[in-house]
């Protein structure tokens, strides 16, 4: 009937028919609005009582005598050579501290940020910005070392020129923090004026932050005419995946099983929107959609996670939890936590004994430590804590078996030596083997694979491919392995990559996409084109990001619309993050690939305006000038960048390459050497420096550089090949 219509026309017609049907049937209500939490407690009294004074309730507050915990009684604190003073002036909380130029300046405190174990303070700046002060208040009891001012980056020389200084983009509340400390945040950034007009539905993390806008639910509760037809009680987000569910013991395995499979991950997606290390691509309206409709979770990258998946950087729970056997079994956040008070449902081991047999797990027969000691607590062995922001201890939610044997072979941490600090990992490993007669391996089986892949050890390609074929392992680990496969993709394994791009897990598909940029355009197109219509909007945007060099007019007519729409999603994600130097660089790269050099230059300049310390913007802008035959303009730019950032490996390397293009090889050598010295783990820098040495007749020095690089990095393919050539 509609076969003559093109896809956009058909989509429009279907939308019209859907609206026509729903308006006649009365099955839909008007779009829900955010109404605030004031009315929620009338019906949900227990939940409101639990929520009051919770970390969500106090996530952000106007600075008042009631909400400010820090001592502003003319107190001073000295850090990095700057003496800051906290005081009151006409009832206003004030701080005198160094500004963006290193000069002392007096600022008002307008909001508190967080409450325990520390409280930060927000300062209004020009352009509608709120900046988070780098000096925080330790709100713990004095007996615990609290009730003091402290700097969030002790031991680091943070000055007004440092990227982590409180005036810099990394400490900007509007972009970095606000989404997760308030309800229904509208960042409202104007890229043309570089100004914010940020506002929210609630200053804190209130009811609608998780449940979605509640206007229709109130109509349902008040039995407003038409309430009977409201689906889901008028709730946008009904988090009911644990309703009527119990955990029962499997007599065969002695392990708990869910009374019915967990077919929904809405609850986890809601929590993970904030409790995860992730990139946000689009506004998240809390409509019950999957996490990757708006967010891209970080993978198990070095710096964020140890090679075995244990937490290292500040990763906020989700990425560790989805590695766990508990997650695979269907456990969700509210099995352990009260979602309104955020506290554990039961104290100590009791929270675990909701499901696990006390006779089997709660005693020396399992912990091998006396009952009642710290070592007998489940979390201290299976969820060891890491301290962030100086005083904030957070537990690893991968709930794994302690592996001191991996500490011996891989250098990863283990729970045993967190307590037995006077013992070696070898001692702990032998103790565990003595208990069990062998070393328990636990659920996660990718430690050595990811470790060797980070070091580009021989056999990495085969190990990654074998691991990726095991779909029983956590998706985040497989996604990480897929991304790591990038340097090894070739004719022999391209079909394996094609299968990864069809994996049921969107996270694995995302990891595989991120492995593709170095492939020829025709290969990338053949691999990625089906993902241009992926159910996940983030995946569609990622797919477009690796196809920017493919002109739409050269794509088959029946696939041109899909590429156009995916490009639209990608550009929308960059527009959403237009206040980020990273996004502006990506936008510049997009326009450059499309041959729109003027727009590309404008985007790179915008990135530098947002953050003059953003090294990639200098390098990519200089390369844009190179593409236009304007190397002299690029040289001026890079020299200016080096005057600001003399110890930037990226800029030194880029300037060295430019000098080579200008036939100044000897002049280039010091810059290439400095880049390789500053970043000895970058195989490309070492390769280029060694080639330059060899070109100047310094073959022995080139050999020494390559050998040292391989010793430091491992068997990087390009270094190994260069070693043979030399």
VMD Tcl script that draws the C-alpha trace (Angstrom):
set ca {
  {0.00 0.00 0.00}
  {2.78 2.43 0.95}
  {5.56 0.88 -1.12}
  {5.95 4.04 -3.21}
  {6.89 6.12 -0.17}
  {10.48 6.86 0.74}
  {11.70 6.10 4.25}
  {11.36 9.66 5.68}
  {7.83 9.95 4.25}
  {6.85 6.56 5.64}
  {8.21 7.44 9.07}
  {6.20 10.68 9.07}
  {3.03 8.84 8.07}
  {3.48 6.25 10.82}
  {3.95 8.99 13.42}
  {0.74 10.68 12.20}
  {-1.22 7.41 12.41}
  {0.12 6.75 15.90}
  {-0.92 10.21 17.09}
  {-4.33 9.80 15.49}
  {-4.89 6.44 17.19}
  {-3.73 7.47 20.62}
  {-5.70 10.73 20.62}
  {-8.93 8.91 19.73}
  {-8.40 6.04 22.15}
  {-7.57 8.30 25.11}
  {-4.65 6.08 26.04}
  {-2.15 8.91 26.31}
  {-2.04 11.91 28.59}
  {-0.43 15.26 27.98}
  {3.37 15.24 28.17}
  {4.48 14.94 31.79}
  {6.02 17.91 33.58}
  {8.40 18.18 36.49}
  {6.43 19.34 39.52}
  {8.88 19.01 42.41}
  {8.84 16.60 45.33}
  {6.56 18.59 47.62}
  {3.51 16.40 47.06}
  {5.27 13.03 47.03}
  {5.37 12.60 50.81}
  {1.59 12.82 51.14}
  {1.30 9.24 49.82}
  {4.87 7.97 50.05}
  {5.52 8.83 53.68}
  {8.11 6.15 54.44}
  {10.05 6.87 51.28}
  {10.02 10.59 52.04}
  {11.25 9.94 55.57}
  {14.08 7.75 54.26}
  {15.02 10.36 51.65}
  {15.23 13.25 54.12}
  {18.88 14.14 54.84}
  {20.17 11.41 52.52}
  {23.18 12.10 50.30}
  {20.77 12.65 47.41}
  {18.70 15.08 49.44}
  {21.83 17.05 50.37}
  {23.66 16.65 47.04}
  {23.55 20.39 46.41}
  {22.07 23.18 48.55}
  {22.08 26.98 48.71}
  {24.83 28.11 51.06}
  {23.19 29.04 54.36}
  {24.08 28.87 58.04}
  {22.16 25.57 58.13}
  {23.76 23.91 55.12}
  {27.40 25.08 55.29}
  {29.49 22.70 57.40}
  {32.90 24.34 56.96}
  {34.48 26.72 59.44}
  {34.17 30.24 58.02}
  {35.20 31.95 61.27}
  {38.10 33.82 59.64}
  {40.01 30.57 59.10}
  {43.12 30.33 56.88}
  {44.46 27.41 54.90}
  {47.74 27.38 52.96}
  {48.39 25.12 49.97}
  {50.80 25.44 47.02}
  {52.09 28.72 48.41}
  {48.64 30.34 48.49}
  {46.99 31.28 51.79}
  {43.21 31.16 51.44}
  {40.90 32.72 54.01}
  {37.35 31.64 54.83}
  {35.16 34.26 56.46}
  {31.67 35.78 56.77}
  {30.74 39.21 55.42}
  {27.26 40.58 56.14}
  {25.97 37.02 56.50}
  {27.52 35.91 53.19}
  {30.01 33.04 53.18}
  {33.23 34.23 51.52}
  {36.62 32.92 50.50}
  {39.74 34.86 49.60}
  {41.89 32.75 47.30}
  {43.93 32.87 44.08}
  {42.13 33.70 40.84}
  {42.90 32.56 37.28}
  {45.87 34.96 37.21}
  {47.30 33.87 40.54}
  {46.13 37.01 42.36}
  {44.19 36.93 45.63}
  {40.54 37.72 45.16}
  {37.42 37.63 47.36}
  {34.57 35.39 46.21}
  {31.11 34.62 47.58}
  {30.09 31.00 48.20}
  {26.62 30.43 46.76}
  {26.10 26.65 46.99}
  {27.29 23.69 49.00}
  {28.17 20.54 47.09}
  {27.86 17.20 48.86}
  {27.83 16.67 52.58}
  {29.82 13.64 53.82}
  {32.66 12.72 54.19}
  {33.52 16.06 52.59}
  {31.74 19.17 51.44}
  {32.76 21.32 48.48}
  {31.71 24.87 47.70}
  {30.60 26.53 44.45}
  {31.62 30.03 43.38}
  {29.75 32.04 40.70}
  {31.91 33.31 37.85}
  {31.34 35.20 34.61}
  {29.28 33.66 31.83}
  {26.89 31.90 34.21}
  {29.58 29.49 35.35}
  {29.76 27.93 38.77}
  {33.22 26.67 39.73}
  {34.03 24.08 42.39}
  {36.67 25.29 44.83}
  {39.66 22.94 45.12}
  {39.77 23.36 48.90}
  {37.12 21.27 50.66}
  {35.85 20.77 54.20}
  {36.47 17.39 55.86}
  {33.07 16.79 57.48}
  {34.07 13.64 59.34}
  {34.28 13.69 63.12}
  {37.43 15.19 64.59}
  {38.36 11.79 66.05}
  {38.55 10.49 62.46}
  {40.81 13.32 61.35}
  {37.96 15.52 60.16}
  {36.73 19.05 60.90}
  {39.49 20.67 58.82}
  {40.10 22.36 55.49}
  {42.13 20.33 52.97}
  {43.14 20.46 49.31}
  {41.68 17.86 46.98}
  {45.01 17.36 45.19}
  {47.63 17.05 47.92}
  {51.16 16.52 46.75}
  {50.38 18.00 43.33}
  {51.66 21.47 42.57}
  {48.33 23.04 41.64}
  {48.80 26.67 40.64}
  {46.57 29.09 38.75}
  {48.02 27.76 35.46}
  {47.35 24.08 36.25}
  {44.50 22.28 34.44}
  {43.13 21.19 37.82}
  {43.00 24.70 39.31}
  {39.53 25.58 40.55}
  {39.05 28.27 37.88}
  {39.69 25.88 34.96}
  {37.18 23.91 32.84}
  {37.91 20.66 34.72}
  {36.28 22.23 37.81}
  {33.28 23.72 36.00}
  {30.04 22.68 37.70}
  {27.79 23.31 34.68}
  {29.60 20.79 32.50}
  {31.36 18.42 34.89}
  {29.07 18.01 37.90}
  {25.60 19.50 37.62}
  {23.87 16.67 35.76}
  {24.27 14.32 38.72}
  {23.76 16.67 41.67}
  {20.44 18.22 40.62}
  {17.13 17.13 39.09}
  {16.24 17.66 35.40}
  {19.18 19.89 34.68}
  {19.04 22.16 31.65}
  {22.64 23.21 31.01}
  {21.44 25.78 28.46}
  {24.83 26.68 27.02}
  {25.08 29.22 24.20}
  {28.13 28.33 22.09}
  {28.14 31.69 20.30}
  {28.44 33.74 23.48}
  {30.03 30.97 25.58}
  {27.52 31.67 28.32}
  {25.40 29.40 30.51}
  {21.85 29.95 31.68}
  {21.67 26.72 33.65}
  {18.58 25.84 35.66}
  {16.95 22.78 37.20}
  {13.64 21.35 38.40}
  {15.15 20.75 41.86}
  {18.52 21.84 43.20}
  {19.16 18.40 44.73}
  {18.70 14.80 43.54}
  {14.97 14.62 44.25}
  {12.24 12.06 43.49}
  {11.86 12.98 39.82}
  {15.61 12.59 39.20}
  {15.02 8.83 39.23}
  {11.28 8.41 38.61}
  {10.89 11.02 35.91}
  {8.44 13.96 35.69}
  {5.47 13.33 37.97}
  {2.62 15.60 36.80}
  {0.59 12.75 35.29}
  {1.22 10.52 38.29}
  {-0.25 13.24 40.51}
  {-3.31 13.37 38.24}
  {-3.61 9.61 38.54}
  {-3.27 9.74 42.33}
  {-5.85 12.54 42.60}
  {-8.18 10.70 40.19}
  {-8.30 13.60 37.78}
  {-10.71 12.84 34.87}
  {-9.11 10.34 32.51}
  {-6.91 8.83 35.23}
  {-8.19 5.31 34.52}
  {-6.57 5.35 31.08}
  {-3.14 6.37 32.33}
  {-0.60 3.64 31.73}
  {1.80 2.75 34.55}
  {-0.16 4.90 37.05}
  {0.96 7.97 35.10}
  {4.59 7.22 35.90}
  {7.21 7.84 33.26}
  {9.62 5.53 35.02}
  {8.18 2.71 37.08}
  {11.07 0.92 38.74}
  {9.39 -2.36 39.53}
  {11.87 -5.04 38.51}
  {12.25 -6.30 42.10}
  {8.54 -6.23 42.94}
  {7.30 -9.70 43.87}
  {10.79 -11.16 43.41}
  {12.61 -13.27 45.96}
  {15.93 -15.07 46.13}
  {15.76 -18.82 46.67}
  {18.40 -21.43 47.34}
  {19.30 -23.86 44.56}
  {19.69 -27.17 46.37}
  {22.03 -28.53 43.70}
  {24.56 -25.69 43.78}
  {23.91 -24.26 47.21}
  {23.79 -20.82 45.56}
  {20.90 -18.32 45.55}
  {18.84 -17.84 42.41}
  {16.25 -15.24 41.52}
  {12.65 -16.47 41.65}
  {12.21 -15.07 38.16}
  {14.82 -13.83 35.66}
  {15.67 -10.14 35.69}
  {14.48 -9.15 32.23}
  {14.69 -5.43 32.89}
  {17.68 -3.25 33.73}
  {15.74 0.00 34.11}
  {16.74 0.40 37.73}
  {20.43 -0.08 37.06}
  {20.25 2.27 34.06}
  {18.75 4.99 36.27}
  {21.48 4.60 38.89}
  {24.25 4.25 36.31}
  {23.30 7.54 34.65}
  {25.24 9.12 37.52}
  {26.99 6.29 39.33}
  {29.29 5.49 36.42}
  {32.32 6.83 34.64}
  {30.73 7.74 31.33}
  {30.44 10.25 28.53}
  {27.07 11.89 28.06}
  {26.08 12.21 24.40}
  {22.52 13.53 24.73}
  {20.13 14.99 27.28}
  {18.70 12.21 29.45}
  {15.02 12.69 30.22}
  {14.61 9.70 32.59}
  {12.03 8.00 30.38}
  {13.06 4.45 31.30}
  {15.31 4.05 28.26}
  {18.47 1.89 28.20}
  {21.63 3.54 29.50}
  {23.25 3.79 26.08}
  {20.42 5.88 24.71}
  {22.25 8.85 26.20}
  {25.49 7.63 27.81}
  {28.64 5.77 26.79}
  {30.20 3.97 29.79}
  {33.98 4.02 30.11}
  {35.74 0.70 29.47}
  {38.42 -1.00 31.56}
  {41.12 1.43 30.49}
  {44.46 1.85 32.25}
  {44.23 4.60 34.85}
  {40.57 3.89 35.50}
  {40.90 0.17 36.19}
  {43.71 -2.22 36.97}
  {44.31 -4.92 34.36}
  {42.15 -7.38 36.32}
  {39.23 -4.93 36.37}
  {39.65 -3.70 39.94}
  {38.93 0.00 40.40}
  {41.86 2.40 40.19}
  {40.55 5.80 39.12}
  {37.29 7.41 40.18}
  {34.79 5.24 38.28}
  {31.61 5.44 40.40}
  {30.53 1.78 40.81}
  {28.70 0.78 37.57}
  {31.73 -0.36 35.57}
  {32.89 -2.58 38.41}
  {29.44 -3.95 39.26}
  {28.69 -5.19 35.74}
  {31.88 -7.27 35.94}
  {30.44 -9.22 38.88}
  {28.80 -12.61 39.05}
  {26.05 -10.91 41.09}
  {25.10 -8.73 38.14}
  {25.02 -11.75 35.84}
  {22.72 -13.55 38.31}
  {20.24 -10.66 38.23}
  {21.19 -8.74 41.38}
  {20.32 -5.07 41.16}
  {21.12 -2.01 43.27}
  {18.06 -2.18 45.53}
  {18.75 -5.79 46.50}
  {21.42 -4.32 48.79}
  {20.61 -0.61 49.11}
  {17.54 1.27 50.25}
  {16.99 3.46 47.16}
  {15.65 6.39 49.17}
  {18.02 6.54 52.15}
  {20.87 5.06 50.07}
  {21.96 3.07 53.11}
  {22.49 -0.69 53.13}
  {19.30 -2.58 53.86}
  {20.96 -4.46 56.72}
  {24.19 -3.95 58.68}
  {27.45 -5.84 58.17}
  {27.30 -9.34 56.73}
  {23.52 -9.42 57.12}
  {23.09 -7.66 53.78}
  {24.90 -10.56 52.06}
  {23.07 -13.17 54.15}
  {19.79 -12.06 52.61}
  {20.74 -14.51 49.87}
  {23.80 -16.48 50.97}
  {23.61 -19.23 53.61}
  {25.06 -18.13 56.94}
  {26.13 -21.69 57.72}
  {28.29 -21.70 54.62}
  {29.58 -18.15 54.38}
  {29.32 -16.36 57.74}
  {32.12 -17.77 59.81}
  {35.76 -18.91 59.92}
  {34.89 -21.85 57.68}
  {34.68 -19.34 54.83}
  {36.68 -16.27 55.85}
  {39.50 -18.20 57.60}
  {39.52 -15.37 60.14}
  {37.98 -15.17 63.63}
  {34.32 -14.16 63.76}
  {33.71 -10.56 64.72}
  {36.98 -9.26 63.27}
  {37.28 -6.83 60.37}
  {38.62 -9.66 58.22}
  {35.42 -11.64 58.78}
  {33.36 -8.93 57.06}
  {32.41 -9.99 53.53}
  {33.07 -6.57 52.01}
  {36.64 -6.34 53.25}
  {37.65 -9.37 51.18}
  {35.25 -9.18 48.26}
  {34.72 -5.40 47.96}
  {37.97 -3.72 49.10}
  {37.82 0.06 49.31}
  {39.82 2.70 47.46}
  {40.02 6.24 48.82}
  {39.24 9.17 46.50}
  {39.17 12.91 47.11}
  {41.56 12.31 50.04}
  {38.94 11.09 52.53}
  {36.18 9.33 50.55}
  {36.53 5.53 50.72}
  {34.47 3.74 48.04}
  {34.12 0.00 47.61}
  {34.88 -1.99 44.50}
  {31.55 -3.45 43.37}
  {33.00 -6.21 41.18}
  {32.55 -8.45 44.27}
  {35.45 -10.66 43.27}
  {37.51 -13.43 44.84}
  {40.79 -12.05 46.28}
  {43.67 -12.94 43.96}
  {47.06 -12.29 45.61}
  {48.58 -14.61 43.00}
  {47.77 -11.96 40.37}
  {49.54 -9.38 42.52}
  {52.64 -11.54 42.17}
  {52.40 -11.97 38.39}
  {50.64 -8.78 37.24}
  {51.23 -6.28 40.02}
  {47.50 -5.77 40.66}
  {46.32 -5.02 44.23}
  {44.59 -7.59 46.44}
  {42.35 -7.44 49.48}
  {44.67 -9.57 51.65}
  {47.54 -7.10 51.58}
  {45.24 -4.16 52.27}
  {45.18 -5.48 55.84}
  {48.45 -7.42 55.96}
  {50.55 -4.48 54.87}
  {53.65 -5.95 56.50}
  {53.45 -9.09 54.33}
  {54.21 -9.71 50.66}
  {51.79 -10.72 47.94}
  {53.69 -14.00 47.67}
  {52.98 -14.67 51.36}
  {49.26 -13.94 50.83}
  {49.13 -16.14 47.73}
  {50.65 -19.09 49.58}
  {48.25 -18.59 52.50}
  {45.20 -18.73 50.21}
  {46.54 -21.83 48.43}
  {47.06 -23.47 51.82}
  {43.43 -22.79 52.78}
  {41.91 -24.25 49.64}
  {44.60 -26.54 48.31}
  {44.60 -24.41 45.16}
  {44.14 -20.77 44.15}
  {40.45 -19.92 43.62}
  {40.07 -18.18 40.27}
  {36.65 -16.62 40.70}
  {34.32 -15.39 37.96}
  {36.52 -12.96 36.00}
  {38.98 -14.61 33.58}
  {40.57 -11.78 31.62}
  {43.28 -10.43 33.88}
  {46.32 -11.71 32.02}
  {44.74 -11.04 28.62}
  {44.11 -7.35 29.31}
  {47.47 -7.00 31.06}
  {49.37 -8.44 28.09}
  {47.30 -6.40 25.63}
  {48.25 -3.20 27.47}
  {51.89 -4.18 27.04}
  {51.35 -5.39 23.44}
  {52.97 -8.70 24.31}
  {53.43 -11.39 21.61}
  {50.28 -13.46 21.13}
  {47.98 -10.58 22.11}
  {45.86 -10.80 18.96}
  {45.11 -14.51 19.38}
  {44.39 -14.13 23.10}
  {41.98 -11.24 22.51}
  {40.12 -13.10 19.77}
  {39.77 -16.24 21.92}
  {38.49 -14.21 24.85}
  {36.04 -12.26 22.70}
  {34.49 -15.52 21.54}
  {33.52 -16.31 25.16}
  {30.17 -14.57 25.58}
  {29.88 -15.77 29.17}
  {32.40 -13.18 30.30}
  {31.31 -9.64 31.32}
  {30.37 -7.39 28.42}
  {32.54 -4.52 29.69}
  {35.62 -6.77 29.60}
  {34.75 -8.03 26.10}
  {34.14 -4.44 24.96}
  {37.58 -3.49 26.29}
  {39.17 -6.41 24.46}
  {37.33 -5.42 21.26}
  {38.72 -1.89 21.48}
  {42.22 -3.25 22.14}
  {42.00 -5.34 18.98}
  {42.36 -2.18 16.86}
  {46.10 -2.41 16.03}
  {45.74 -6.06 15.03}
  {42.74 -5.86 12.66}
  {43.57 -7.24 9.22}
  {42.29 -9.60 6.53}
  {42.72 -12.65 8.77}
  {40.36 -11.45 11.50}
  {38.08 -8.88 9.89}
  {35.17 -11.35 10.02}
  {35.66 -11.70 13.77}
  {35.36 -7.92 14.03}
  {32.20 -8.00 11.91}
  {30.66 -10.43 14.42}
  {31.58 -8.15 17.33}
  {29.75 -5.29 15.61}
  {26.62 -7.49 15.71}
  {27.07 -8.51 19.34}
  {23.89 -8.41 21.47}
  {25.63 -6.07 23.93}
  {25.68 -2.42 22.79}
  {28.78 -1.95 24.94}
  {30.67 -4.59 22.93}
  {29.48 -3.00 19.69}
  {30.74 0.36 20.96}
  {34.14 -1.11 21.86}
  {34.43 -2.67 18.40}
  {33.55 0.61 16.67}
  {36.30 2.38 18.60}
  {38.84 -0.13 17.23}
  {38.18 0.85 13.59}
  {39.44 4.41 12.84}
  {42.78 3.31 11.35}
  {41.17 0.99 8.76}
  {40.71 2.04 5.11}
  {37.46 3.90 4.45}
  {35.93 1.16 2.30}
  {36.56 -1.44 5.01}
  {35.11 0.80 7.72}
  {32.02 1.42 5.60}
  {31.40 -2.27 4.99}
  {31.80 -3.05 8.69}
  {29.85 -0.18 10.21}
  {27.07 0.70 7.77}
  {24.51 -1.62 9.43}
  {25.04 0.20 12.74}
  {23.82 3.48 11.26}
  {20.31 2.27 12.17}
  {21.27 0.61 15.48}
  {18.58 0.74 18.22}
  {21.03 2.66 20.43}
  {21.38 6.34 19.56}
  {24.87 6.43 21.06}
  {25.92 3.56 18.78}
  {24.53 5.40 15.75}
  {26.52 8.50 16.68}
  {29.68 6.44 17.22}
  {29.19 4.74 13.86}
  {28.92 8.12 12.15}
  {32.05 9.34 13.98}
  {34.23 6.74 12.23}
  {32.68 7.42 8.80}
  {33.14 11.19 8.66}
  {35.51 10.93 5.67}
  {32.90 9.15 3.56}
  {30.87 11.63 1.42}
  {27.13 11.00 1.60}
  {26.81 11.41 -2.19}
  {29.15 8.43 -2.72}
  {27.00 6.13 -0.58}
  {24.39 3.89 -2.29}
  {21.09 5.75 -2.53}
  {19.19 3.31 -0.32}
  {21.70 3.82 2.54}
  {22.26 7.54 2.17}
  {19.37 8.46 4.48}
  {20.73 6.23 7.26}
  {24.17 7.87 7.05}
  {22.59 11.32 7.00}
  {20.53 10.57 10.12}
  {23.49 9.06 11.95}
  {25.56 12.16 11.08}
  {22.73 14.21 12.52}
  {22.92 12.20 15.76}
  {26.69 12.64 15.89}
  {26.48 16.40 15.37}
  {23.71 16.58 17.99}
  {25.98 14.86 20.50}
  {28.73 17.41 19.78}
  {26.25 20.28 20.08}
  {25.05 18.94 23.44}
  {28.68 19.12 24.61}
  {29.54 22.35 22.84}
  {31.05 23.67 26.09}
  {33.70 20.95 25.94}
  {37.02 21.50 24.19}
  {37.00 17.80 23.29}
  {33.71 18.13 21.41}
  {34.89 21.23 19.59}
  {37.99 19.33 18.42}
  {35.78 16.47 17.21}
  {33.59 19.00 15.43}
  {36.67 20.47 13.79}
  {37.75 16.99 12.70}
  {34.28 16.39 11.24}
  {34.30 19.58 9.19}
  {37.85 18.99 8.05}
  {36.87 15.52 6.79}
  {34.02 17.16 4.88}
  {36.41 19.68 3.33}
  {34.80 22.61 5.21}
  {38.09 24.09 6.35}
  {36.70 27.43 7.55}
  {34.22 25.72 9.89}
  {36.93 23.34 11.05}
  {39.26 26.22 11.93}
  {36.43 27.94 13.79}
  {35.76 24.82 15.87}
  {39.44 24.36 16.75}
  {39.70 28.01 17.74}
  {36.57 27.59 19.86}
  {38.23 24.66 21.63}
  {41.27 26.81 22.44}
  {39.03 29.62 23.63}
  {37.25 27.24 25.99}
  {40.50 25.70 27.21}
  {43.84 27.23 26.17}
  {45.54 24.16 27.61}
  {43.83 21.69 25.26}
  {46.83 20.29 23.40}
  {44.94 18.34 20.74}
  {43.32 21.54 19.48}
  {46.73 23.07 18.74}
  {47.95 19.95 16.96}
  {44.81 19.43 14.87}
  {44.60 23.09 13.92}
  {48.26 23.07 12.86}
  {47.54 19.96 10.78}
  {44.57 21.72 9.19}
  {46.94 24.52 8.15}
  {49.31 21.86 6.75}
  {46.49 20.43 4.63}
  {45.96 23.90 3.16}
  {49.68 24.47 2.49}
  {49.93 26.92 5.37}
  {52.74 25.32 7.38}
  {54.17 28.71 8.35}
  {50.88 29.56 10.02}
  {50.99 26.18 11.75}
  {54.56 26.82 12.89}
  {53.53 30.10 14.52}
  {50.67 28.37 16.28}
  {52.83 25.52 17.60}
  {55.59 27.85 18.76}
  {52.97 29.82 20.66}
  {51.64 26.56 22.12}
  {55.15 25.51 23.20}
  {55.65 28.82 24.99}
  {52.55 27.97 27.03}
  {53.16 24.22 27.32}
  {56.90 23.52 26.90}
  {56.54 20.06 28.46}
  {53.75 18.83 26.20}
  {54.87 15.65 24.43}
  {52.05 16.04 21.90}
  {53.00 19.58 20.87}
  {56.75 18.86 20.80}
  {56.13 15.87 18.53}
  {53.83 17.86 16.24}
  {56.33 20.70 15.92}
  {59.13 18.23 15.21}
  {57.11 16.73 12.35}
  {56.44 20.19 10.95}
  {60.17 20.97 10.92}
  {60.82 17.70 9.08}
  {58.29 18.73 6.43}
  {60.18 22.00 6.10}
  {63.39 20.01 5.53}
  {64.86 21.05 8.91}
  {65.61 17.54 10.15}
  {68.44 18.48 12.51}
  {66.29 21.23 14.06}
  {63.44 18.76 14.50}
  {65.51 16.24 16.46}
  {65.43 17.96 19.91}
  {61.63 18.26 19.77}
  {61.16 14.64 18.71}
  {63.56 13.55 21.44}
  {61.72 15.57 24.05}
  {58.36 14.09 23.01}
  {59.72 10.54 23.28}
  {61.29 11.34 26.65}
  {58.16 12.98 28.05}
  {55.94 10.09 26.94}
  {58.09 6.93 26.80}
  {54.96 4.75 26.45}
  {53.99 6.24 23.09}
  {55.33 3.89 20.42}
  {54.68 6.42 17.65}
  {56.87 9.08 19.28}
  {59.71 6.58 19.76}
  {59.35 5.32 16.18}
  {59.52 8.80 14.61}
  {62.44 9.85 16.81}
  {64.39 6.69 15.92}
  {63.71 7.13 12.18}
  {64.92 10.74 12.41}
  {68.11 9.62 14.17}
  {68.74 7.00 11.51}
  {68.10 9.54 8.73}
  {70.82 11.73 10.23}
  {73.26 8.82 10.18}
  {72.94 8.01 13.88}
  {72.00 4.35 13.42}
  {73.39 3.06 16.71}
  {71.52 5.72 18.66}
  {68.36 4.83 16.73}
  {68.80 1.16 17.63}
  {69.28 2.04 21.28}
  {66.10 4.15 21.29}
  {64.04 1.36 19.70}
  {65.39 -1.30 22.07}
  {64.69 0.88 25.08}
  {61.19 1.55 23.74}
  {60.46 -2.16 23.38}
  {61.84 -2.76 26.86}
  {59.50 -0.08 28.26}
  {56.36 -0.67 26.21}
  {56.59 -4.28 25.11}
  {56.45 -5.72 21.62}
  {54.81 -2.79 19.83}
  {54.43 -3.97 16.19}
  {55.84 -0.82 14.58}
  {58.88 -0.80 16.89}
  {59.55 -4.49 16.31}
  {59.39 -3.94 12.56}
  {61.71 -0.93 12.76}
  {64.17 -2.94 14.84}
  {64.39 -5.54 12.08}
  {64.84 -2.86 9.43}
  {67.64 -1.17 11.37}
}
mol new
graphics top color blue
foreach p $ca { graphics top sphere $p radius 0.5 }
foreach p [lrange $ca 0 end-1] q [lrange $ca 1 end] { graphics top cylinder $p $q radius 0.2 }
display resetview
